[in-house]
């Protein structure tokens, strides 16, 4: 087994041209050039940075892709998106040259024509200058997605367009941001990640590490997604060594089937469950008294809250709310509290409800009162003194005084000030109404919003077409969003073509920093950094005077000018310095003082910041806006709980639908229905059904399975069909199977966070249509020339 063990990665302060296995970042083997990469997307992981070895021939064409056994975490293991990288790079539908189209021809797939980069830049500059002269730079919006360069790419908005309106278009930005906000306001640090030894030289065998006795996976199944940097198979690695698992998820999945305890709660009731677990741990004295006394603020108030007859939550009450046996809740609370150490990985499901901030608050309180914050095997925090991935890059330079005009800032300062993003729902309102001012110029960077992120996607479609006089995108493939609304299409480099960085956990927690230097190039595609540099120099050259080259830009943006990208990138993978209990030595605060970066210097079980924003400083449970308990009058019409968006293995959000091997794994949009429910409704396995509620409808293919209970309907998200007609109104079938048709905007929490993507009501019925994907058509349209 020794040969399978990954070599220790190099620290940033001990740079070297090779790692301990003697393999440099690029070398020759059997007449081919091998380049070692650590990509994020597109395509790739999110954002573990799978270790890749890309083999190119004498023409710099990729001929083979393998896992890199040198990677300390992935150790040669690859996801299907990386395995099919060649099919992505050389897909016949990939766009590798700039294109333009007259705005009057939006939605017409036949009207695109190839142009040069200079022509494209001329068109963008002409419209930017015209629109900003009349309406101001605040009239520009940069629609961002999950990101491809170590996170969302704020410089597109800040130092390229100079707009305060950088916007992720998901209602309540219900993807990581509620977790980030809860952590920032309560602990004073970004999302605390489980300690899976990713930054330790000897990984699980490192003497500094302690294996967690218990791990709770709360609304997270990382085997398919590697969500937020957590390499899913590291959880399996820990289980093999003895870690016991508690799974909190309405669905049965691979990890849940192997857990000691599976808490199969009703979707959207996470805060009730977490409060009940706090109740058990506090009332049974299972908390860490010393840690609470030293490092927690407001314990007595928290104790009073969880025991409050009206606002509190006993295990018996939570059992009724969540649909879980009371004894299971008690057993899980005891198992977690009595394990030393223990850890909680909490996922997207926490974000996707209006009450998500409070659920996150409870989960953070569980970590805190058991003393599992920033200890070996617990939940790790980022080091305030060594951050590289700059937050709000270029805001002061490019946006300046316009920051006060950010859409949504007045109404939701807790949201906008924290992430320096325009509020998603308020941006939709601004485009529909022209208030507080018109939005006229747009760009997409990593966001196929009409297929993936946006609730009520047809509403967003109509608002964008009504509002924007000009819009452009940079992407690898034509998307329904670009087809409907863009006037210029710029070609984007794929992962093997990029000089860039991959910071696990967005650089906010200890982990791996990955670096890639391009193994190949296709057509005229540019990376995000190159495109931002090129366009920014055109539109606002005075903000770019500090950067002579793209590398200068990367060095500032990603490395805070502390290192040179080309030197660091020779190492491919760099492990962060590991220091536990940073609160005890002043490494969590910018002022170097002992404690946490909060107003009280402690973990705030009673949140003074929530109180400042006029929200309850203590956790509380609210029913989802539409649920069996909150709206029983709707159950006759919509009798099922709808949850959406669990990650499949084949795709990352709306990506990879053009990759035949990926589509073979998951050719059609799947909705999971319990066998008893299916029998009652007359639905057969593999039959197409219609889902609907008061907000909209969609069509998906039934998978009759006991992975969901009789009350729950689970639908895949981000579906479109690139093999179909691309012009309006079809837009590659964008709205036919899009479950976001059933999700409303403007249903977020009090501070502006969260949205009910995973806790709505719906109905379902069989339909006579057969809409099965013609895989022969997919193969014929998207296979590589050499296949």
ABEGO torsion letter per residue (X at the ends): XAAABBBBBBBAABBBABBAAGBBABBBBGGBBBBBBBBBOOBEBOBAGBBBBBBBBAAGBBABBBBBAABAAAGGBBBAAAAAAAAAAABAABBABBBBBBAAABGBAAABBBBBAAAAAAAAAAAAAAAAAAAEAAABBBBBBAEABGEBBAAAAAAAAGBABBBBABBGGBBGAAAAAAAAAAAGBBBBBBBAGAABAAEAABAABBBBABBBBBGBBAAAAGBGGBBAAAAAAAAAAGBBBBBBBABBBAAAAABABBBBBBBGAAAAAAAAAAAAAAAAGABBAAAAAAABBGAAAAAAAAABAAABBBAAAAAAAAGBBAAAAAAAAAAAAABOBBBBBBBAAAABBAAAAAAAAAAAAAAAAAGABGBBGBBBBBBAAABABBBGBGAAAAAEAAAAABBGAAABAAAAAAAGBBBAAAAAAAAAAGOABBBABBBBBGBBAAAAABBGAAAAAAAAAAABABBBBBBABBBAAAAAABABBBBBBBAAABBBBBBBGGGABBBBBBBBBBABBBEABBBAAAAAAAAAAAABAAAAAABABAAAAAAAAAAGGABBAAAAAAAGBBBBBBBBGAAAAGAABAAGBBEBBBAAGBBBABBAAAAAAGBBABBBBBBBABBAAABAAAAAABABBBBBGBBBAABBEABGAABAAAAAABABBBBBBBAAAAAAAGBBBGBBBBBBBAAEBBBBBBBBBAABBAABBBBBBGBBBAABBABOAAGGGAAAABAAAABBBGABBAAGBEBBAABBBBBBBBBABBABBBAAAAAAAABBAAX
